[in-house]
Amino acid sequence: MTAAEMAAIHAACFVTPRPWSAADITATLDSAFAFVLSEPQGFLLGRAVAGEAELLTLAVAPEARNRGIGGRLVAAFLAEAMARGAESAFLEVSAANLPAQRLYAAKGFELQGKRRAYYQTPEGDRLDALVLTCRL
């Protein structure tokens, strides 16, 4: 999957946080610690360094949701993180994104903390981010 294809899926999924551009994706993947996992209608960007992995973003095309794509990508992320030597993983998710929170909980992530007013909507409102962690 190309960076442009990933950016198109991301734009179809997100307003807040703002969608990642193809340039954002390419710049992230330029890091030796970053990796991408993908299926035809979804992708996940992650990184692993110094024993810790971060799930940077996960996007599944709206028309392809509820088919297990997100769950497979998160499971693959956890496996890749362990293969890269990570002992734990973390992510940030909007407090308003209940489907994503349920997915992450089903894969073993637990609430670790909250970043108040972390995300800004296009209208200027602020949304909290939940910090979730998982022991590998």
N, C-alpha and C positions, 0 to 999 in steps of 0.2 A: 504494500500500500504506500503510495507516495505521500509526501508532506501535504500536498495540495488536497488530496483525497481525505486525509485525516482532518485537515482544517475545515473542509466542507461538512464532514460529520460533526465536528465539534461545534461549528456555527449553528447547525440544526438542533443541537442539544442545549446550548447555554446562552443565556443573556448575562446572568450573574452566577459565578464570576464571568468576566468577559471571555468570549471565545478566543482560543489560541489561533494565531495566524500560521500559515505555512512557514514563515520566517521564524516564528517562535518555536515551532516544532523542530525545524532544522537546527536552530541554535542549541536547543536542549540536547538533541541527539549528537551534537558535535563533542559532547563531553564523553570521556572514556568510561564514565561510571553509569551513563544513561542507557536505557534500552527501550525498545518498542515491542509490544506483542499485539498481533492483529488477527482479526477474522474479516471476512468480506464486508461486514457492516458494523464493525466496531474495532476499537483499539484502546490500548493502555500504554501510557508512558510511565516509566519508573526509573529509579536509580538506586544503586547500592554502593555504599562506601563505608569503610571503617566499622563493619559489623552491623550497620543499620541500613534499612531500605526505606525508600519513600515512594508511595504511589502518588505520582504527580497529577495525573488526570486519567479518567476513564470516560469514554464516550461510545454509546451505541445508538445507531440511527433510530429515530423515533418509530419508524415503521417496522423495525426488527426487534423491538423490545419484547420481553417476556418469552423469549425463546432460549434462554440459558447462556446467551453470549457473554453478558457481564459476569456471570458466575464463573464461566470457564476462563475468562481473562484474569479475574482476580485469583483463581486457583493457580493459573500459570505464573502470575506475578509472584505469588508466595513461593512456588517451586524455584523460579529463577533467582529470587532473592536469596534463598537458602544455598543454591548452587554457587552464588557469588559470595558466600560467606557471611551473610547477614544473620544475626541472631534475633532481631526484632524488626518490625515494620511499622510505619505510621503513615497517616494521611490526614488531610483536612477536608471536611465536607460541610456544605451549607446546612445550618440548622433547619432550613426550610425544605431540604431535599430528603424527604422521608423514604422514598423508594431506595435511594442509594444507602441510607443509613441501615435499612433492613438487609440489603445485600451484604454490606460489610459485616454486620453483626452475624449473619449466617456463615460467614467465612472466618469467624473468630476474632474480629476486631472489637475492642471495648473502648468505652469513653474514657479518655485520659484527662481532658480539659476543654476549655472553651476560649476562643479568641473573640472577644467582644467587638462588634462592629467591624469585623475583618473585611467583609466584602461590601462593595458599593454598587447599588443598582444603577441603571441608566438614569433613573429619576432622582438619584441622589440619596436614597434611603440606605441605611446600613444594616447588614445582616451578620449575625454571629456565625463563626465557623466552629465546628466541633473537631477536636483533635482526637483521633482514634488510634489505638496501638494494638499490635498483635505480637505475641512471642512466637518465634519460629522454632 
